[in-house]
Amino acid sequence: MGRPAFRGGGWRRGGRGLRLLAGFVIAGMLLGAAAVALTGWRTGTYDRDIQRLRNALPPDSRQRPPPDPGQNWLLIGSDLRGVPAERKWRPGGGARADTIMLLHMPETGGRAYVISIPRDLWTGVPGRDRSKINEAFAHGGSRLLAETVESLAGVRIDHVAAVDFTGFKTMTDALGGVEIHLDAPIHDPSNGWSWPAGRNELDGDEALRFVRERKGLSGSDLDRVRRQHAFLMALAEKAAGSGTLTSPFKLDAFLSAASRSLALDSGTEFGTLRSLAVRLARIGPERVSFVTLPTGGSGWIGDQNVLLPDEEAADGLFDALREGRLDGHIDRHDLETDIDRVN
């Protein structure tokens, strides 16, 4: 199968393409911009609807990387189908880290960076044997995953945000559906789901299938991550362009769906998202870079198919992050995602 490209409405550009905002960045911008516009109306309700992650971050008594003068967010996307509400987000409760991202915002420079960490990356997990990185979340929740990412990247995590994929259904329906464009058709033979080339209008159920499906893609999970980014860009475009932000009823429906799908560490409130949104709005999407952590290709370890680490390339990327020279490193190694070739 070819490598289909995705685009949402008018967001497509030539060349390197529009730099993608990760799903949580988009959600934060929408939530925060709306909160600013509403000047407090219903924000207390939205804040109460957001779930809290217990012990989401490693304790300060543990030997951790030094505080970053900027800000680092661990962003987790999880498909919680079949997980009872009372067990959501609990370590060992059944939630999986289907998407893992590190949002880095330097103290100065007017830039932001989103580094996607493949969930099948084979890596060391503090206190455990080496395993796929998403096993850290399955066994120890966001705290162990944060410890693992801190060990991998050498930077301290300040905030954790997680989103339940099922929220995409209610958010999409609140907007009246979203539009996705495919440059090539996609078909999943295991369940008969298909999307033709060209324009595809998705309601909530179809949107949920779209972000979950991966068996019809040549790159499996890596391609599914790119599909999710394309969907979230279309979601953001629809929210910004359909009168949602100026309609109290549409806005309330969308924000209610979004806030019920979010979980944050106990130190992060709705106001924190609003501050993040204001800063991102000042930066602008053209100055947010999205990259995927370099890996050494796939392989088998026991009965598991994993993504093997490329430690030299990963260390180089994280060294550049800590030393404030990410722009040059990303350009030199051609690491930035091109939305025109999202698979």
Phi and psi in degrees as GROMACS dihedral restraints (atoms count N, CA, C in turn):
[ dihedral_restraints ]
;  ai    aj    ak    al  type     phi  dphi    fc
    3     4     5     6     1   -70.9    20    10
    4     5     6     7     1  -176.2    20    10
    6     7     8     9     1  -108.0    20    10
    7     8     9    10     1    91.3    20    10
    9    10    11    12     1   -67.5    20    10
   10    11    12    13     1   146.1    20    10
   12    13    14    15     1  -105.9    20    10
   13    14    15    16     1   151.7    20    10
   15    16    17    18     1  -120.6    20    10
   16    17    18    19     1   151.2    20    10
   18    19    20    21     1  -155.7    20    10
   19    20    21    22     1   151.0    20    10
   21    22    23    24     1  -112.1    20    10
   22    23    24    25     1   112.4    20    10
   24    25    26    27     1    53.2    20    10
   25    26    27    28     1  -126.9    20    10
   27    28    29    30     1   -94.2    20    10
   28    29    30    31     1    17.6    20    10
   30    31    32    33     1   -83.4    20    10
   31    32    33    34     1    -4.6    20    10
   33    34    35    36     1   -78.0    20    10
   34    35    36    37     1   140.0    20    10
   36    37    38    39     1  -131.9    20    10
   37    38    39    40     1   162.1    20    10
   39    40    41    42     1   -81.7    20    10
   40    41    42    43     1  -171.6    20    10
   42    43    44    45     1    63.3    20    10
   43    44    45    46     1  -133.2    20    10
   45    46    47    48     1   -74.9    20    10
   46    47    48    49     1   -10.1    20    10
   48    49    50    51     1    82.8    20    10
   49    50    51    52     1   169.1    20    10
   51    52    53    54     1   -69.9    20    10
   52    53    54    55     1   131.7    20    10
   54    55    56    57     1   -70.1    20    10
   55    56    57    58     1   127.5    20    10
   57    58    59    60     1   -75.5    20    10
   58    59    60    61     1   142.8    20    10
   60    61    62    63     1   -95.5    20    10
   61    62    63    64     1   134.3    20    10
   63    64    65    66     1   -63.8    20    10
   64    65    66    67     1   159.3    20    10
   66    67    68    69     1   -55.3    20    10
   67    68    69    70     1   -40.0    20    10
   69    70    71    72     1   -71.9    20    10
   70    71    72    73     1   -32.0    20    10
   72    73    74    75     1   -64.7    20    10
   73    74    75    76     1   -44.0    20    10
   75    76    77    78     1   -62.4    20    10
   76    77    78    79     1   -47.4    20    10
   78    79    80    81     1   -60.2    20    10
   79    80    81    82     1   -42.5    20    10
   81    82    83    84     1   -63.2    20    10
   82    83    84    85     1   -41.3    20    10
   84    85    86    87     1   -65.2    20    10
   85    86    87    88     1   -43.7    20    10
   87    88    89    90     1   -66.0    20    10
   88    89    90    91     1   -46.6    20    10
   90    91    92    93     1   -63.2    20    10
   91    92    93    94     1   -45.6    20    10
   93    94    95    96     1   -68.1    20    10
   94    95    96    97     1   -43.3    20    10
   96    97    98    99     1   -62.2    20    10
   97    98    99   100     1   -39.4    20    10
   99   100   101   102     1   -66.4    20    10
  100   101   102   103     1   -40.2    20    10
  102   103   104   105     1   -64.0    20    10
  103   104   105   106     1   -39.0    20    10
  105   106   107   108     1   -63.3    20    10
  106   107   108   109     1   -44.0    20    10
  108   109   110   111     1   -65.1    20    10
  109   110   111   112     1   -35.7    20    10
  111   112   113   114     1   -81.9    20    10
  112   113   114   115     1   -11.7    20    10
  114   115   116   117     1    45.7    20    10
  115   116   117   118     1    47.4    20    10
  117   118   119   120     1   101.8    20    10
  118   119   120   121     1   -13.6    20    10
  120   121   122   123     1   -63.8    20    10
  121   122   123   124     1   118.5    20    10
  123   124   125   126     1    69.4    20    10
  124   125   126   127     1     0.5    20    10
  126   127   128   129     1   -64.7    20    10
  127   128   129   130     1   -31.0    20    10
  129   130   131   132     1   -62.8    20    10
  130   131   132   133     1   -38.2    20    10
  132   133   134   135     1   -65.8    20    10
  133   134   135   136     1   -44.8    20    10
  135   136   137   138     1   -61.7    20    10
  136   137   138   139     1   -41.1    20    10
  138   139   140   141     1   -62.7    20    10
  139   140   141   142     1   -39.9    20    10
  141   142   143   144     1   -69.6    20    10
  142   143   144   145     1   -28.6    20    10
  144   145   146   147     1   -72.4    20    10
  145   146   147   148     1   -25.1    20    10
  147   148   149   150     1   -70.5    20    10
  148   149   150   151     1   128.3    20    10
  150   151   152   153     1   -75.5    20    10
  151   152   153   154     1   155.3    20    10
  153   154   155   156     1  -110.6    20    10
  154   155   156   157     1   135.0    20    10
  156   157   158   159     1   -89.1    20    10
  157   158   159   160     1   116.4    20    10
  159   160   161   162     1   -73.2    20    10
  160   161   162   163     1   136.9    20    10
  162   163   164   165     1    47.6    20    10
  163   164   165   166     1    50.0    20    10
  165   166   167   168     1   -73.8    20    10
  166   167   168   169     1   -22.6    20    10
  168   169   170   171     1  -121.8    20    10
  169   170   171   172     1   152.6    20    10
  171   172   173   174     1   -62.0    20    10
  172   173   174   175     1   146.6    20    10
  174   175   176   177     1   -67.4    20    10
  175   176   177   178     1   149.3    20    10
  177   178   179   180     1   -65.6    20    10
  178   179   180   181     1   -20.1    20    10
  180   181   182   183     1   -69.7    20    10
  181   182   183   184     1   -23.2    20    10
  183   184   185   186     1   -72.5    20    10
  184   185   186   187     1   148.4    20    10
  186   187   188   189     1   -68.6    20    10
  187   188   189   190     1   108.5    20    10
  189   190   191   192     1  -122.5    20    10
  190   191   192   193     1   162.8    20    10
  192   193   194   195     1   -58.7    20    10
  193   194   195   196     1   152.7    20    10
  195   196   197   198     1   -63.7    20    10
  196   197   198   199     1   154.0    20    10
  198   199   200   201     1   -57.0    20    10
  199   200   201   202     1   142.9    20    10
  201   202   203   204     1   -91.5    20    10
  202   203   204   205     1   134.7    20    10
  204   205   206   207     1   -63.2    20    10
  205   206   207   208     1   -18.8    20    10
  207   208   209   210     1   -91.6    20    10
  208   209   210   211     1  -141.3    20    10
  210   211   212   213     1  -144.0    20    10
  211   212   213   214     1   137.0    20    10
  213   214   215   216     1  -127.5    20    10
  214   215   216   217     1   126.3    20    10
  216   217   218   219     1  -113.1    20    10
  217   218   219   220     1   134.2    20    10
  219   220   221   222     1   -94.0    20    10
  220   221   222   223     1   120.8    20    10
  222   223   224   225     1  -112.2    20    10
  223   224   225   226     1   125.8    20    10
  225   226   227   228     1  -125.3    20    10
  226   227   228   229     1   129.4    20    10
  228   229   230   231     1  -112.6    20    10
  229   230   231   232     1   131.9    20    10
  231   232   233   234     1  -135.9    20    10
  232   233   234   235     1   137.6    20    10
  234   235   236   237     1   -92.3    20    10
  235   236   237   238     1   101.1    20    10
  237   238   239   240     1   -96.5    20    10
  238   239   240   241     1    23.1    20    10
  240   241   242   243     1   -61.0    20    10
  241   242   243   244     1   134.3    20    10
  243   244   245   246     1    83.1    20    10
  244   245   246   247     1    -2.7    20    10
  246   247   248   249     1   -94.8    20    10
  247   248   249   250     1   120.9    20    10
  249   250   251   252     1   -58.5    20    10
  250   251   252   253     1   147.3    20    10
  252   253   254   255     1   -56.3    20    10
  253   254   255   256     1   -37.9    20    10
  255   256   257   258     1   -72.0    20    10
  256   257   258   259     1   -13.4    20    10
  258   259   260   261     1  -105.8    20    10
  259   260   261   262     1    -3.1    20    10
  261   262   263   264     1   -56.9    20    10
  262   263   264   265     1   133.3    20    10
  264   265   266   267     1    72.6    20    10
  265   266   267   268     1    -2.2    20    10
  267   268   269   270     1   -79.1    20    10
  268   269   270   271     1   140.9    20    10
  270   271   272   273     1   -55.6    20    10
  271   272   273   274     1   130.1    20    10
  273   274   275   276     1    75.7    20    10
  274   275   276   277     1     6.9    20    10
  276   277   278   279     1   -86.0    20    10
  277   278   279   280     1    -2.2    20    10
  279   280   281   282     1   111.3    20    10
  280   281   282   283     1   -11.6    20    10
  282   283   284   285     1   -72.4    20    10
  283   284   285   286     1   144.7    20    10
  285   286   287   288     1  -122.1    20    10
  286   287   288   289     1   147.9    20    10
  288   289   290   291     1   -89.2    20    10
  289   290   291   292     1    89.2    20    10
  291   292   293   294     1   -77.1    20    10
  292   293   294   295     1   -27.7    20    10
  294   295   296   297     1  -135.6    20    10
  295   296   297   298     1   131.6    20    10
  297   298   299   300     1  -130.4    20    10
  298   299   300   301     1   125.6    20    10
  300   301   302   303     1  -139.1    20    10
  301   302   303   304     1   149.2    20    10
  303   304   305   306     1  -113.6    20    10
  304   305   306   307     1   114.9    20    10
  306   307   308   309     1   -94.6    20    10
  307   308   309   310     1   118.1    20    10
  309   310   311   312     1  -114.1    20    10
  310   311   312   313     1   125.1    20    10
  312   313   314   315     1  -122.5    20    10
  313   314   315   316     1   103.2    20    10
  315   316   317   318     1   -59.2    20    10
  316   317   318   319     1   158.7    20    10
  318   319   320   321     1   -62.9    20    10
  319   320   321   322     1   -38.3    20    10
  321   322   323   324     1  -131.9    20    10
  322   323   324   325     1   170.4    20    10
  324   325   326   327     1   108.9    20    10
  325   326   327   328     1   -13.2    20    10
  327   328   329   330     1    62.3    20    10
  328   329   330   331     1    37.7    20    10
  330   331   332   333     1  -128.7    20    10
  331   332   333   334     1   162.8    20    10
  333   334   335   336     1  -145.1    20    10
  334   335   336   337     1   149.8    20    10
  336   337   338   339     1  -135.3    20    10
  337   338   339   340     1   136.0    20    10
  339   340   341   342     1  -118.4    20    10
  340   341   342   343     1   117.3    20    10
  342   343   344   345     1  -107.5    20    10
  343   344   345   346     1   114.9    20    10
  345   346   347   348     1   -85.7    20    10
  346   347   348   349     1   127.8    20    10
  348   349   350   351     1  -108.2    20    10
  349   350   351   352     1   112.6    20    10
  351   352   353   354     1   -55.9    20    10
  352   353   354   355     1   136.4    20    10
  354   355   356   357     1   -67.5    20    10
  355   356   357   358     1   -22.0    20    10
  357   358   359   360     1   -93.6    20    10
  358   359   360   361     1    10.8    20    10
  360   361   362   363     1   -62.3    20    10
  361   362   363   364     1   129.0    20    10
  363   364   365   366     1   -85.2    20    10
  364   365   366   367     1   117.6    20    10
  366   367   368   369     1  -153.0    20    10
  367   368   369   370     1   169.3    20    10
  369   370   371   372     1   -76.1    20    10
  370   371   372   373     1   139.1    20    10
  372   373   374   375     1  -119.0    20    10
  373   374   375   376     1   121.7    20    10
  375   376   377   378     1   -51.8    20    10
  376   377   378   379     1   128.0    20    10
  378   379   380   381     1    79.9    20    10
  379   380   381   382     1     1.1    20    10
  381   382   383   384     1  -136.9    20    10
  382   383   384   385     1   171.7    20    10
  384   385   386   387     1   -71.0    20    10
  385   386   387   388     1   168.8    20    10
  387   388   389   390     1   -63.8    20    10
  388   389   390   391     1   143.7    20    10
  390   391   392   393     1  -161.3    20    10
  391   392   393   394     1   179.5    20    10
  393   394   395   396     1   -62.5    20    10
  394   395   396   397     1   143.4    20    10
  396   397   398   399     1   -64.0    20    10
  397   398   399   400     1   -28.9    20    10
  399   400   401   402     1   -71.5    20    10
  400   401   402   403     1   -13.9    20    10
  402   403   404   405     1   -67.7    20    10
  403   404   405   406     1   -26.9    20    10
  405   406   407   408     1   -60.7    20    10
  406   407   408   409     1   -42.0    20    10
  408   409   410   411     1   -70.6    20    10
  409   410   411   412     1   -40.4    20    10
  411   412   413   414     1   -62.3    20    10
  412   413   414   415     1   -37.6    20    10
  414   415   416   417     1   -93.9    20    10
  415   416   417   418     1   -33.6    20    10
  417   418   419   420     1  -126.3    20    10
  418   419   420   421     1    12.0    20    10
  420   421   422   423     1    65.4    20    10
  421   422   423   424     1  -163.5    20    10
  423   424   425   426     1   -65.8    20    10
  424   425   426   427     1   -28.2    20    10
  426   427   428   429     1   -63.8    20    10
  427   428   429   430     1   -48.8    20    10
  429   430   431   432     1   -68.4    20    10
  430   431   432   433     1   -36.1    20    10
  432   433   434   435     1   -65.1    20    10
  433   434   435   436     1   -40.3    20    10
  435   436   437   438     1   -62.9    20    10
  436   437   438   439     1   -42.3    20    10
  438   439   440   441     1   -59.5    20    10
  439   440   441   442     1   -40.9    20    10
  441   442   443   444     1   -66.2    20    10
  442   443   444   445     1   -44.3    20    10
  444   445   446   447     1   -68.1    20    10
  445   446   447   448     1   -38.2    20    10
  447   448   449   450     1   -61.3    20    10
  448   449   450   451     1   -41.8    20    10
  450   451   452   453     1   -66.1    20    10
  451   452   453   454     1   -39.2    20    10
  453   454   455   456     1   -69.8    20    10
  454   455   456   457     1   -44.6    20    10
  456   457   458   459     1   -94.3    20    10
  457   458   459   460     1   -22.4    20    10
  459   460   461   462     1    72.8    20    10
  460   461   462   463     1    24.6    20    10
  462   463   464   465     1  -129.1    20    10
  463   464   465   466     1   152.7    20    10
  465   466   467   468     1   -85.9    20    10
  466   467   468   469     1   135.5    20    10
  468   469   470   471     1   -84.7    20    10
  469   470   471   472     1   127.3    20    10
  471   472   473   474     1   -94.8    20    10
  472   473   474   475     1   -36.1    20    10
  474   475   476   477     1  -141.0    20    10
  475   476   477   478     1   153.2    20    10
  477   478   479   480     1  -126.0    20    10
  478   479   480   481     1   133.5    20    10
  480   481   482   483     1  -133.1    20    10
  481   482   483   484     1   136.0    20    10
  483   484   485   486     1  -130.3    20    10
  484   485   486   487     1   147.0    20    10
  486   487   488   489     1  -131.3    20    10
  487   488   489   490     1   140.9    20    10
  489   490   491   492     1   -90.6    20    10
  490   491   492   493     1   125.2    20    10
  492   493   494   495     1   -56.3    20    10
  493   494   495   496     1   -31.1    20    10
  495   496   497   498     1   -63.2    20    10
  496   497   498   499     1   -19.3    20    10
  498   499   500   501     1   -65.1    20    10
  499   500   501   502     1   -22.8    20    10
  501   502   503   504     1   -60.8    20    10
  502   503   504   505     1   -33.5    20    10
  504   505   506   507     1   -63.1    20    10
  505   506   507   508     1   -52.8    20    10
  507   508   509   510     1   -69.1    20    10
  508   509   510   511     1   -35.1    20    10
  510   511   512   513     1   -66.2    20    10
  511   512   513   514     1   -40.4    20    10
  513   514   515   516     1   -65.3    20    10
  514   515   516   517     1   -45.2    20    10
  516   517   518   519     1   -64.9    20    10
  517   518   519   520     1   -34.4    20    10
  519   520   521   522     1   -63.4    20    10
  520   521   522   523     1   -27.4    20    10
  522   523   524   525     1   -91.9    20    10
  523   524   525   526     1    -3.8    20    10
  525   526   527   528     1    80.3    20    10
  526   527   528   529     1    23.4    20    10
  528   529   530   531     1    96.6    20    10
  529   530   531   532     1   164.6    20    10
  531   532   533   534     1  -131.3    20    10
  532   533   534   535     1   162.6    20    10
  534   535   536   537     1  -115.8    20    10
  535   536   537   538     1   126.3    20    10
  537   538   539   540     1  -118.2    20    10
  538   539   540   541     1   139.0    20    10
  540   541   542   543     1  -110.3    20    10
  541   542   543   544     1   132.3    20    10
  543   544   545   546     1  -115.0    20    10
  544   545   546   547     1   134.0    20    10
  546   547   548   549     1   -82.1    20    10
  547   548   549   550     1   -14.7    20    10
  549   550   551   552     1  -147.8    20    10
  550   551   552   553     1   151.1    20    10
  552   553   554   555     1   -70.3    20    10
  553   554   555   556     1   157.7    20    10
  555   556   557   558     1  -127.9    20    10
  556   557   558   559     1   136.3    20    10
  558   559   560   561     1  -139.5    20    10
  559   560   561   562     1   130.7    20    10
  561   562   563   564     1  -105.0    20    10
  562   563   564   565     1   104.9    20    10
  564   565   566   567     1   -68.2    20    10
  565   566   567   568     1   -17.6    20    10
  567   568   569   570     1   -73.1    20    10
  568   569   570   571     1   -25.2    20    10
  570   571   572   573     1  -135.7    20    10
  571   572   573   574     1     0.7    20    10
  573   574   575   576     1    81.1    20    10
  574   575   576   577     1     7.7    20    10
  576   577   578   579     1   -72.3    20    10
  577   578   579   580     1   136.0    20    10
  579   580   581   582     1  -142.3    20    10
  580   581   582   583     1   147.4    20    10
  582   583   584   585     1  -133.0    20    10
  583   584   585   586     1   120.3    20    10
  585   586   587   588     1   -75.5    20    10
  586   587   588   589     1   163.2    20    10
  588   589   590   591     1   -64.2    20    10
  589   590   591   592     1   149.3    20    10
  591   592   593   594     1   100.1    20    10
  592   593   594   595     1  -152.2    20    10
  594   595   596   597     1   -78.3    20    10
  595   596   597   598     1   131.9    20    10
  597   598   599   600     1  -130.0    20    10
  598   599   600   601     1   118.1    20    10
  600   601   602   603     1   -90.3    20    10
  601   602   603   604     1   123.2    20    10
  603   604   605   606     1  -113.1    20    10
  604   605   606   607     1   128.2    20    10
  606   607   608   609     1   -88.7    20    10
  607   608   609   610     1  -172.6    20    10
  609   610   611   612     1   -61.0    20    10
  610   611   612   613     1   -46.4    20    10
  612   613   614   615     1   -62.9    20    10
  613   614   615   616     1   -42.5    20    10
  615   616   617   618     1   -67.6    20    10
  616   617   618   619     1   -37.3    20    10
  618   619   620   621     1   -63.0    20    10
  619   620   621   622     1   -40.6    20    10
  621   622   623   624     1   -64.7    20    10
  622   623   624   625     1   -40.7    20    10
  624   625   626   627     1   -63.4    20    10
  625   626   627   628     1   -39.3    20    10
  627   628   629   630     1   -63.1    20    10
  628   629   630   631     1   -41.8    20    10
  630   631   632   633     1   -80.4    20    10
  631   632   633   634     1   -19.8    20    10
  633   634   635   636     1   -87.1    20    10
  634   635   636   637     1   -38.0    20    10
  636   637   638   639     1   -63.8    20    10
  637   638   639   640     1   136.4    20    10
  639   640   641   642     1  -142.0    20    10
  640   641   642   643     1   -13.1    20    10
  642   643   644   645     1   -73.8    20    10
  643   644   645   646     1   -18.1    20    10
  645   646   647   648     1   -92.0    20    10
  646   647   648   649     1    12.4    20    10
  648   649   650   651     1  -112.3    20    10
  649   650   651   652     1   140.6    20    10
  651   652   653   654     1   -65.8    20    10
  652   653   654   655     1   -30.0    20    10
  654   655   656   657     1  -102.4    20    10
  655   656   657   658     1    11.5    20    10
  657   658   659   660     1    49.7    20    10
  658   659   660   661     1  -122.5    20    10
  660   661   662   663     1   -63.6    20    10
  661   662   663   664     1   -36.4    20    10
  663   664   665   666     1   -62.9    20    10
  664   665   666   667     1   -39.8    20    10
  666   667   668   669     1   -70.1    20    10
  667   668   669   670     1   -34.3    20    10
  669   670   671   672     1   -64.3    20    10
  670   671   672   673     1   -38.3    20    10
  672   673   674   675     1   -59.2    20    10
  673   674   675   676     1   -43.6    20    10
  675   676   677   678     1   -65.3    20    10
  676   677   678   679     1   -36.9    20    10
  678   679   680   681     1   -62.1    20    10
  679   680   681   682     1   -41.7    20    10
  681   682   683   684     1   -62.6    20    10
  682   683   684   685     1   -39.7    20    10
  684   685   686   687     1   -62.2    20    10
  685   686   687   688     1   -43.5    20    10
  687   688   689   690     1   -63.3    20    10
  688   689   690   691     1   -41.9    20    10
  690   691   692   693     1   -63.2    20    10
  691   692   693   694     1   -43.9    20    10
  693   694   695   696     1   -66.4    20    10
  694   695   696   697     1   -33.0    20    10
  696   697   698   699     1   -65.9    20    10
  697   698   699   700     1   -41.5    20    10
  699   700   701   702     1   -64.5    20    10
  700   701   702   703     1   -38.7    20    10
  702   703   704   705     1   -62.3    20    10
  703   704   705   706     1   -45.0    20    10
  705   706   707   708     1   -63.8    20    10
  706   707   708   709     1   -40.9    20    10
  708   709   710   711     1   -63.1    20    10
  709   710   711   712     1   -42.3    20    10
  711   712   713   714     1   -65.7    20    10
  712   713   714   715     1   -41.6    20    10
  714   715   716   717     1   -64.0    20    10
  715   716   717   718     1   -38.4    20    10
  717   718   719   720     1   -79.1    20    10
  718   719   720   721     1   -26.1    20    10
  720   721   722   723     1  -109.1    20    10
  721   722   723   724     1     0.9    20    10
  723   724   725   726     1  -106.7    20    10
  724   725   726   727     1    15.2    20    10
  726   727   728   729     1    81.0    20    10
  727   728   729   730     1     9.9    20    10
  729   730   731   732     1   -61.5    20    10
  730   731   732   733     1   -45.5    20    10
  732   733   734   735     1   -69.1    20    10
  733   734   735   736     1   -15.8    20    10
  735   736   737   738     1  -108.0    20    10
  736   737   738   739     1     0.3    20    10
  738   739   740   741     1  -111.4    20    10
  739   740   741   742     1   111.1    20    10
  741   742   743   744     1   -55.8    20    10
  742   743   744   745     1   -37.3    20    10
  744   745   746   747     1   -71.6    20    10
  745   746   747   748     1   -47.2    20    10
  747   748   749   750     1   -62.9    20    10
  748   749   750   751     1   -42.4    20    10
  750   751   752   753     1   -63.9    20    10
  751   752   753   754     1   -42.8    20    10
  753   754   755   756     1   -64.0    20    10
  754   755   756   757     1   -42.1    20    10
  756   757   758   759     1   -63.3    20    10
  757   758   759   760     1   -43.0    20    10
  759   760   761   762     1   -68.2    20    10
  760   761   762   763     1   -46.9    20    10
  762   763   764   765     1   -66.3    20    10
  763   764   765   766     1   -35.5    20    10
  765   766   767   768     1   -62.9    20    10
  766   767   768   769     1   -44.2    20    10
  768   769   770   771     1   -64.9    20    10
  769   770   771   772     1   -42.1    20    10
  771   772   773   774     1   -67.6    20    10
  772   773   774   775     1   -45.7    20    10
  774   775   776   777     1   -66.9    20    10
  775   776   777   778     1   -33.4    20    10
  777   778   779   780     1   -72.3    20    10
  778   779   780   781     1   -13.1    20    10
  780   781   782   783     1   -96.7    20    10
  781   782   783   784     1    -7.5    20    10
  783   784   785   786     1   -98.7    20    10
  784   785   786   787     1   148.6    20    10
  786   787   788   789     1  -134.2    20    10
  787   788   789   790     1   135.3    20    10
  789   790   791   792     1  -129.7    20    10
  790   791   792   793     1   157.5    20    10
  792   793   794   795     1   -64.3    20    10
  793   794   795   796     1   158.4    20    10
  795   796   797   798     1   -64.4    20    10
  796   797   798   799     1   -20.4    20    10
  798   799   800   801     1   -89.0    20    10
  799   800   801   802     1     1.0    20    10
  801   802   803   804     1  -112.2    20    10
  802   803   804   805     1   124.7    20    10
  804   805   806   807     1  -117.9    20    10
  805   806   807   808     1   177.4    20    10
  807   808   809   810     1   -57.5    20    10
  808   809   810   811     1   -36.3    20    10
  810   811   812   813     1   -63.4    20    10
  811   812   813   814     1   -31.3    20    10
  813   814   815   816     1   -65.2    20    10
  814   815   816   817     1   -41.5    20    10
  816   817   818   819     1   -63.1    20    10
  817   818   819   820     1   -37.9    20    10
  819   820   821   822     1   -63.4    20    10
  820   821   822   823     1   -43.0    20    10
  822   823   824   825     1   -63.4    20    10
  823   824   825   826     1   -39.9    20    10
  825   826   827   828     1   -61.8    20    10
  826   827   828   829     1   -42.6    20    10
  828   829   830   831     1   -63.3    20    10
  829   830   831   832     1   -43.3    20    10
  831   832   833   834     1   -60.7    20    10
  832   833   834   835     1   -43.0    20    10
  834   835   836   837     1   -66.4    20    10
  835   836   837   838     1   -43.0    20    10
  837   838   839   840     1   -65.5    20    10
  838   839   840   841     1   -36.3    20    10
  840   841   842   843     1   -63.7    20    10
  841   842   843   844     1   -37.3    20    10
  843   844   845   846     1   -69.0    20    10
  844   845   846   847     1   -36.2    20    10
  846   847   848   849     1   -67.9    20    10
  847   848   849   850     1   -46.5    20    10
  849   850   851   852     1    87.3    20    10
  850   851   852   853     1   145.1    20    10
  852   853   854   855     1   -61.8    20    10
  853   854   855   856     1   -26.2    20    10
  855   856   857   858     1   -71.6    20    10
  856   857   858   859     1   -10.1    20    10
  858   859   860   861     1  -114.7    20    10
  859   860   861   862     1    21.2    20    10
  861   862   863   864     1  -110.3    20    10
  862   863   864   865     1   119.4    20    10
  864   865   866   867     1  -102.3    20    10
  865   866   867   868     1   135.9    20    10
  867   868   869   870     1  -116.9    20    10
  868   869   870   871     1   125.5    20    10
  870   871   872   873     1  -134.8    20    10
  871   872   873   874     1   159.8    20    10
  873   874   875   876     1  -109.4    20    10
  874   875   876   877     1   134.6    20    10
  876   877   878   879     1   -56.4    20    10
  877   878   879   880     1   126.3    20    10
  879   880   881   882     1   -62.0    20    10
  880   881   882   883     1   139.9    20    10
  882   883   884   885     1  -128.8    20    10
  883   884   885   886     1   171.5    20    10
  885   886   887   888     1   -97.7    20    10
  886   887   888   889     1    18.9    20    10
  888   889   890   891     1    93.0    20    10
  889   890   891   892     1   174.6    20    10
  891   892   893   894     1   -91.8    20    10
  892   893   894   895     1   160.0    20    10
  894   895   896   897     1  -168.1    20    10
  895   896   897   898     1   176.1    20    10
  897   898   899   900     1  -110.2    20    10
  898   899   900   901     1   131.0    20    10
  900   901   902   903     1  -123.9    20    10
  901   902   903   904     1   108.7    20    10
  903   904   905   906     1    64.0    20    10
  904   905   906   907     1  -127.6    20    10
  906   907   908   909     1  -100.9    20    10
  907   908   909   910     1    15.7    20    10
  909   910   911   912     1  -107.6    20    10
  910   911   912   913     1   132.4    20    10
  912   913   914   915     1   -89.3    20    10
  913   914   915   916     1   118.6    20    10
  915   916   917   918     1  -128.0    20    10
  916   917   918   919     1   165.4    20    10
  918   919   920   921     1   -95.9    20    10
  919   920   921   922     1   118.3    20    10
  921   922   923   924     1   -76.6    20    10
  922   923   924   925     1   144.8    20    10
  924   925   926   927     1   -74.9    20    10
  925   926   927   928     1   148.3    20    10
  927   928   929   930     1  -110.6    20    10
  928   929   930   931     1    86.0    20    10
  930   931   932   933     1   -62.8    20    10
  931   932   933   934     1   -37.0    20    10
  933   934   935   936     1   -64.7    20    10
  934   935   936   937     1   -45.9    20    10
  936   937   938   939     1   -67.7    20    10
  937   938   939   940     1   -40.9    20    10
  939   940   941   942     1   -66.2    20    10
  940   941   942   943     1   -43.7    20    10
  942   943   944   945     1   -61.5    20    10
  943   944   945   946     1   -39.0    20    10
  945   946   947   948     1   -62.5    20    10
  946   947   948   949     1   -40.5    20    10
  948   949   950   951     1   -65.8    20    10
  949   950   951   952     1   -46.4    20    10
  951   952   953   954     1   -72.8    20    10
  952   953   954   955     1   -31.9    20    10
  954   955   956   957     1   -60.4    20    10
  955   956   957   958     1   -43.6    20    10
  957   958   959   960     1   -63.4    20    10
  958   959   960   961     1   -37.6    20    10
  960   961   962   963     1   -61.9    20    10
  961   962   963   964     1   -50.1    20    10
  963   964   965   966     1   -65.6    20    10
  964   965   966   967     1   -30.1    20    10
  966   967   968   969     1   -95.2    20    10
  967   968   969   970     1     4.0    20    10
  969   970   971   972     1    71.7    20    10
  970   971   972   973     1    31.7    20    10
  972   973   974   975     1  -129.9    20    10
  973   974   975   976     1    37.1    20    10
  975   976   977   978     1   -65.0    20    10
  976   977   978   979     1   -39.6    20    10
  978   979   980   981     1   -54.5    20    10
  979   980   981   982     1   -52.3    20    10
  981   982   983   984     1   -63.4    20    10
  982   983   984   985     1   -39.2    20    10
  984   985   986   987     1   -65.6    20    10
  985   986   987   988     1   -44.2    20    10
  987   988   989   990     1   -63.3    20    10
  988   989   990   991     1   -43.4    20    10
  990   991   992   993     1   -66.7    20    10
  991   992   993   994     1   -43.0    20    10
  993   994   995   996     1   -64.7    20    10
  994   995   996   997     1   -34.8    20    10
  996   997   998   999     1  -103.0    20    10
  997   998   999  1000     1     6.1    20    10
  999  1000  1001  1002     1    51.7    20    10
 1000  1001  1002  1003     1    56.9    20    10
 1002  1003  1004  1005     1   -97.1    20    10
 1003  1004  1005  1006     1   -14.2    20    10
 1005  1006  1007  1008     1   -75.7    20    10
 1006  1007  1008  1009     1   138.5    20    10
 1008  1009  1010  1011     1   -69.1    20    10
 1009  1010  1011  1012     1   138.2    20    10
 1011  1012  1013  1014     1  -104.7    20    10
 1012  1013  1014  1015     1   115.8    20    10
 1014  1015  1016  1017     1   -64.0    20    10
 1015  1016  1017  1018     1   -21.1    20    10
 1017  1018  1019  1020     1   -71.7    20    10
 1018  1019  1020  1021     1   -13.9    20    10
 1020  1021  1022  1023     1  -127.8    20    10
 1021  1022  1023  1024     1    47.0    20    10
 1023  1024  1025  1026     1   -85.0    20    10
 1024  1025  1026  1027     1   128.6    20    10
